[in-house]
Amino acid sequence: MSSSMMGKKIGETCIVCEQQKETGIHLYTSFICEDCEKDMVLTDTNDPKYKYYIERLKMVTYKQNIS
């Protein structure tokens, strides 16, 4: 591997776990890794993690077309 490739980060930063991951989904301009997506889907609404996920999802931003 070349020295220029060693300094580059692979993947994107997840808005939930804030780690660099290679696979996941995009919501507008935000990225959620596959692990967090699975955990969010399986989390019961009575689980304390559910509120945490809701707060993290509030960070999702999107571009609006203003005409």
N, C-alpha and C positions, 0 to 999 in steps of 0.2 A: 504494500500500500504506500502511495506517495506521501510525502510529508504534508502536502497541501490538503490531502483528503483526511488526515488524522485529526485536524483541528475542526472539521465540520461536524455539526450535530445532525443526526439522522432522525427524521420524524418531526413531530410537532409537539407543542406543549399542551397538555390536557387542561381544560379550565377547571376540572374537578380535583384531580390529584396533583396537578402542577408538575407532572413528570413528562419527560420526552418519550413519546411512544410512536411506533410506526403505523399502527392500524387503529382505525376508529371511524367516527362519523363527523360530518361538518353540519353545524346549524348556523346558517348564514356565514359569518366570518369566524366563528368559534369552532374549536375542535374538542371532541370528547373521545377518549380512548376506549377501545373495545372492552377492557376490564371494567371501567367505570360505568359504561353503558349497560353491561350485563347486570352489574350490581344494582344500579338504579331501577332497572326493570323488575328485578326480583325482590326489592325492598318493600316491605309492608308499610302502609301509610301510618301505622301506629309506632313504627320503629323510629327512634331518635335520629337515625341517619337520614330519614326521609326529609326532615326539615333542613338538614345540611345540604342535601342535594338541591332542594328548591332554592336555597340561597345562592348556590353556585350557578344554577341555571339562569338566575337573574342577570348574570354577567354576559349572557349571550347578546351580541350586538348584531344589527343588521343595517344594511344600507336602504334608505328610502329614496325612491325616485320622486322628486318634486317637479311637477310640471307647471 
